[in-house]
């Protein structure tokens, strides 16, 4: 547990350093950045930020996989929605091969 906490603190500090050197913040304003700025304003403690980031890293893969599963089930159950999605993808991507 202490190793994980230390790793989180290191990652957050690296993110904090990156934010202090970027020229355009808009390109780097993700949830972790918002947490860091909330701490800077005094809205959160360092422990709050560490706990939020830790929970995102531990819980996110599980909740994401469940969400994707149900999204795919719903798409499969609604073929017209699937067709609309495929048309939109083709409009945006064109003949290019899809990439992750």
VENLIN-V966378 format. One record per backbone hydrogen bond with DSSP energy under -0.5 kcal/mol. NH is the residue of the N-H (numbers start at 1). CO is the residue of the C=O. If there is no record, write none. Layout:
nh->NH co->CO
nh->NH co->CO
This chain:
nh->5 co->1
nh->6 co->2
nh->7 co->3
nh->8 co->4
nh->9 co->5
nh->10 co->6
nh->11 co->7
nh->12 co->8
nh->13 co->9
nh->14 co->10
nh->15 co->11
nh->16 co->12
nh->17 co->13
nh->18 co->14
nh->19 co->15
nh->20 co->16
nh->21 co->17
nh->21 co->18
nh->22 co->18
nh->25 co->23
nh->27 co->24
nh->28 co->25
nh->29 co->26
nh->30 co->28
nh->34 co->30
nh->35 co->31
nh->36 co->32
nh->37 co->33
nh->38 co->34
nh->39 co->35
nh->40 co->36
nh->41 co->37
nh->42 co->38
nh->42 co->39
nh->43 co->38
nh->44 co->38
nh->49 co->45
nh->50 co->46
nh->51 co->47
nh->52 co->48
nh->53 co->49
nh->54 co->50
nh->55 co->51
nh->56 co->52
nh->57 co->53
nh->58 co->54
nh->59 co->55
nh->60 co->55
nh->60 co->56
nh->63 co->59
nh->64 co->60
nh->65 co->61
nh->66 co->62
nh->67 co->63
nh->68 co->64
nh->69 co->65
nh->70 co->66
nh->71 co->67
nh->72 co->68
nh->73 co->69
nh->74 co->70
nh->75 co->71
nh->76 co->72
nh->77 co->73
nh->78 co->74
nh->78 co->75
nh->81 co->78
nh->82 co->78
nh->83 co->79
nh->84 co->80
nh->85 co->81
nh->86 co->82
nh->87 co->83
nh->88 co->84
nh->89 co->85
nh->90 co->86
nh->91 co->87
nh->92 co->88
nh->93 co->89
nh->94 co->89
nh->94 co->90
nh->96 co->93
